[in-house]
Amino acid sequence: MLSVGGDFHEVCDECGFHGGTLDPSATVARMRALPDRWSEVMSQDEALLRARPEPDTWCAIEYAQHVINAIASIEWGARLFAAGRAPDWDELSEDSLPGAFEHATHDCGRFELADTLESLTVVANSMAAFAESLTPEEQAVVAVYADDWVINTTAVIRHALHDAEHHVLDVRRGIARQQLRR
């Protein structure tokens, strides 16, 4: 995370994400485009989507469920930021999040593909609507996100976008690895 002129830019050499290139309206547009991007990558043979490319790598559906959980969690934190409060992640009840993803439980057959894509659409649109509703003052509120990561509300929202876009790349790579082995 780079601090640049009062803003915070998340940069990922692996997937090419650069938060500094996104103003709030571009962030909202890309957040709204997430359901289409995920639907496209999830249009593969369902056997590929449910198979783990490596024993310790999530299947495509697990990645999508993680993204649903992450966007909803990060929106919860961003709402606290906008209100001038740093999130205490211990206050976030897993029961309050959409879906039933559990990071410690891995089961590629547990989730229905259509339900997963619908849930992803709901959380992406919710985050986009929230981001769009923020005033410039709310976008600029700075607080501790986690550990020593001090960022503003806009960077929190872009972090959710980065997570979701990065995992599209992870899914593409996993599917490609599986196809090479066939």
C-alpha positions as CSV (number, residue, x, y, z in Angstrom):
1,M,0.0,0.0,0.0
2,L,1.5,3.3,-1.1
3,S,0.5,6.6,0.5
4,V,0.2,9.2,-2.3
5,G,-1.0,12.7,-1.6
6,G,-3.6,11.7,1.0
7,D,-4.7,8.7,-0.9
8,F,-3.6,5.1,-0.6
9,H,-2.8,2.9,-3.6
10,E,-2.8,-0.8,-3.4
11,V,-0.5,-2.2,-6.1
12,C,-0.2,-5.9,-7.0
13,D,2.6,-7.0,-9.2
14,E,1.0,-10.4,-9.6
15,C,-2.3,-9.4,-11.1
16,G,-1.5,-5.9,-12.3
17,F,-4.0,-4.1,-10.0
18,H,-3.1,-0.5,-9.3
19,G,-5.6,1.3,-7.0
20,G,-4.0,4.7,-7.9
21,T,-5.4,4.4,-11.4
22,L,-9.0,4.2,-10.1
23,D,-11.0,7.2,-9.1
24,P,-14.2,6.5,-7.2
25,S,-16.4,6.3,-10.3
26,A,-14.0,3.9,-12.0
27,T,-14.0,1.7,-8.9
28,V,-17.8,1.6,-8.9
29,A,-17.9,0.7,-12.6
30,R,-15.4,-2.1,-12.1
31,M,-17.3,-3.3,-9.0
32,R,-20.5,-3.4,-11.0
33,A,-18.7,-5.4,-13.8
34,L,-17.5,-8.1,-11.4
35,P,-20.6,-10.3,-11.8
36,D,-20.1,-10.4,-15.6
37,R,-16.4,-11.2,-15.2
38,W,-17.1,-13.9,-12.7
39,S,-19.9,-15.4,-14.8
40,E,-17.5,-15.5,-17.8
41,V,-14.8,-17.3,-15.9
42,M,-17.4,-19.6,-14.3
43,S,-18.8,-20.6,-17.7
44,Q,-16.4,-23.5,-17.9
45,D,-17.4,-27.2,-17.6
46,E,-18.7,-27.5,-14.0
47,A,-16.3,-30.4,-13.3
48,L,-13.4,-28.0,-13.8
49,L,-15.1,-25.5,-11.5
50,R,-15.5,-28.1,-8.7
51,A,-12.0,-29.6,-9.0
52,R,-9.1,-28.4,-7.1
53,P,-6.1,-27.7,-9.4
54,E,-3.8,-28.6,-6.6
55,P,-4.7,-30.2,-3.2
56,D,-4.0,-26.9,-1.3
57,T,-5.6,-24.6,-3.9
58,W,-9.3,-23.7,-3.8
59,C,-11.6,-24.8,-6.6
60,A,-13.2,-22.0,-8.6
61,I,-16.4,-22.2,-6.6
62,E,-14.5,-21.9,-3.3
63,Y,-12.7,-18.8,-4.7
64,A,-16.1,-17.3,-5.6
65,Q,-17.5,-18.0,-2.2
66,H,-14.4,-16.5,-0.6
67,V,-14.9,-13.3,-2.8
68,I,-18.6,-13.1,-1.7
69,N,-17.5,-13.3,2.0
70,A,-14.6,-10.8,1.4
71,I,-16.7,-8.2,-0.3
72,A,-19.4,-8.3,2.3
73,S,-16.9,-8.2,5.1
74,I,-15.0,-5.4,3.6
75,E,-18.2,-3.4,2.9
76,W,-19.0,-3.8,6.6
77,G,-15.6,-2.4,7.5
78,A,-15.9,0.4,4.9
79,R,-19.2,1.5,6.4
80,L,-17.4,1.8,9.8
81,F,-14.6,3.8,8.1
82,A,-17.1,6.2,6.5
83,A,-18.6,6.8,10.0
84,G,-15.2,7.6,11.4
85,R,-14.5,4.3,13.2
86,A,-11.8,1.7,12.6
87,P,-13.4,-1.8,12.3
88,D,-12.9,-4.3,15.1
89,W,-13.0,-7.5,13.0
90,D,-13.9,-9.5,16.1
91,E,-17.3,-7.7,16.1
92,L,-18.2,-9.0,12.6
93,S,-20.5,-12.0,13.0
94,E,-19.9,-14.6,10.3
95,D,-23.7,-15.3,10.6
96,S,-24.3,-11.8,9.2
97,L,-22.5,-12.5,6.0
98,P,-24.1,-13.9,2.8
99,G,-23.4,-17.5,1.9
100,A,-22.0,-20.1,4.1
101,F,-18.3,-20.1,3.2
102,E,-16.0,-21.2,5.9
103,H,-12.3,-20.7,5.3
104,A,-11.3,-23.8,7.3
105,T,-13.8,-26.1,5.6
106,H,-13.1,-27.1,2.0
107,D,-15.8,-28.8,0.0
108,C,-16.0,-28.1,-3.8
109,G,-19.4,-29.7,-4.1
110,R,-21.1,-27.8,-1.3
111,F,-22.2,-24.7,-3.2
112,E,-24.5,-24.4,-6.2
113,L,-23.0,-22.5,-9.0
114,A,-26.1,-20.4,-9.8
115,D,-26.5,-19.4,-6.1
116,T,-22.9,-18.5,-5.9
117,L,-23.0,-16.2,-8.9
118,E,-26.3,-14.7,-7.6
119,S,-24.7,-14.0,-4.2
120,L,-21.6,-12.5,-5.9
121,T,-23.9,-10.2,-7.9
122,V,-25.7,-9.1,-4.7
123,V,-22.6,-8.2,-2.8
124,A,-20.8,-6.5,-5.7
125,N,-23.9,-4.3,-6.4
126,S,-24.2,-3.6,-2.7
127,M,-20.6,-2.5,-2.4
128,A,-20.9,-0.4,-5.6
129,A,-24.1,1.3,-4.4
130,F,-22.4,2.1,-1.0
131,A,-19.3,3.4,-2.7
132,E,-21.4,5.6,-5.0
133,S,-23.2,7.1,-2.1
134,L,-20.1,8.3,-0.3
135,T,-19.4,12.0,0.0
136,P,-15.8,13.2,-0.7
137,E,-15.4,13.6,3.0
138,E,-16.5,10.1,3.8
139,Q,-14.2,8.7,1.0
140,A,-11.2,10.5,2.7
141,V,-11.8,9.2,6.3
142,V,-8.6,7.5,7.5
143,A,-8.5,4.8,10.1
144,V,-6.7,1.6,11.0
145,Y,-8.0,-1.2,8.7
146,A,-6.1,-4.1,10.2
147,D,-2.9,-4.4,12.2
148,D,-0.9,-1.2,11.2
149,W,-2.6,-0.7,7.8
150,V,-3.9,2.9,8.0
151,I,-5.8,3.8,4.9
152,N,-8.9,5.8,3.8
153,T,-12.4,4.6,2.9
154,T,-11.8,4.7,-0.8
155,A,-8.7,2.4,-0.4
156,V,-10.8,0.0,1.6
157,I,-13.4,-0.3,-1.3
158,R,-10.6,-0.6,-3.8
159,H,-9.1,-3.4,-1.7
160,A,-12.4,-5.4,-2.1
161,L,-12.2,-4.8,-5.8
162,H,-8.6,-6.0,-5.9
163,D,-9.5,-9.2,-4.0
164,A,-12.3,-10.0,-6.4
165,E,-10.3,-9.3,-9.5
166,H,-7.2,-11.1,-8.3
167,H,-9.2,-14.2,-7.7
168,V,-10.6,-14.2,-11.2
169,L,-6.9,-14.6,-12.2
170,D,-6.4,-17.4,-9.7
171,V,-9.5,-19.2,-11.1
172,R,-8.3,-18.8,-14.7
173,R,-4.8,-20.2,-13.8
174,G,-6.4,-23.1,-11.9
175,I,-8.6,-24.0,-14.8
176,A,-5.7,-23.7,-17.2
177,R,-3.6,-26.1,-15.1
178,Q,-6.4,-28.6,-15.0
179,Q,-6.9,-28.4,-18.8
180,L,-3.2,-29.0,-19.4
181,R,-3.3,-32.2,-17.4
182,R,-6.2,-33.6,-19.5
